[in-house]
Amino acid sequence: MAAGQRHAGPRGRGCLAPDVLGTFQGRSPVILVIDDVHWADIPSLHALTFVLRRLPAFVSRRDELRAQRR
């Protein structure tokens, strides 16, 4: 796709993410941290899901209540 070309919907935007991250990964390992996903809107979650299905990923979450008791 040409630079600046608009992508249709979140999947269109998500289609570029594996290529972009792959370009960075070719130079060195890449860590992508996404915080506060619970605040994401539906289109953002769709794009994120699209990307995560195509890339090796490790997903972690922390239980706030359990962390506060320690």
C-alpha positions in Angstrom: 0.0 0.0 0.0 1.2 3.5 -0.7 2.3 5.7 2.2 -0.5 7.7 3.5 -3.2 5.5 1.9 -6.2 5.1 4.2 -7.0 1.5 5.3 -10.6 0.4 5.6 -11.4 -0.4 9.2 -9.3 -1.8 12.0 -8.3 -4.9 10.1 -6.9 -2.7 7.3 -4.8 -0.9 9.9 -3.9 -4.1 11.6 -2.7 -5.6 8.3 0.4 -3.4 8.4 1.4 -4.2 11.9 3.0 -7.6 11.3 5.0 -6.1 8.4 6.1 -3.1 10.5 7.0 -5.2 13.5 8.8 -7.7 11.3 10.9 -5.0 9.9 12.0 -3.9 13.4 12.5 -7.5 14.4 14.9 -8.1 11.5 17.3 -5.6 13.2 16.9 -6.7 16.8 14.4 -8.4 19.1 11.2 -6.4 19.7 9.1 -6.1 22.8 5.7 -4.5 22.4 3.9 -3.6 25.6 0.2 -2.7 25.5 -1.1 -1.4 28.8 -4.7 -0.8 29.9 -6.3 -2.9 27.2 -9.5 -2.9 29.2 -10.0 0.7 28.1 -9.7 -0.1 24.4 -12.6 0.5 22.1 -14.0 -2.4 20.0 -12.3 -1.4 16.7 -8.9 -1.2 18.5 -9.5 -4.7 20.1 -10.3 -6.1 16.6 -7.1 -4.7 15.2 -5.1 -6.0 18.2 -6.7 -9.4 17.9 -5.9 -9.5 14.1 -2.2 -8.7 14.9 -1.8 -11.1 17.8 -3.1 -14.0 15.7 -0.3 -13.4 13.2 2.7 -12.8 15.5 4.3 -14.9 18.3 2.9 -13.3 21.4 3.1 -13.7 25.2 0.1 -12.2 27.1 0.1 -11.6 30.8 -2.2 -10.0 33.2 -2.0 -9.2 36.9 -4.8 -9.7 39.4 -4.9 -6.4 41.3 -6.6 -7.8 44.4 -4.1 -10.6 44.8 -1.1 -8.2 44.2 -2.4 -5.8 46.9 -2.7 -8.6 49.6 1.0 -9.4 49.4 
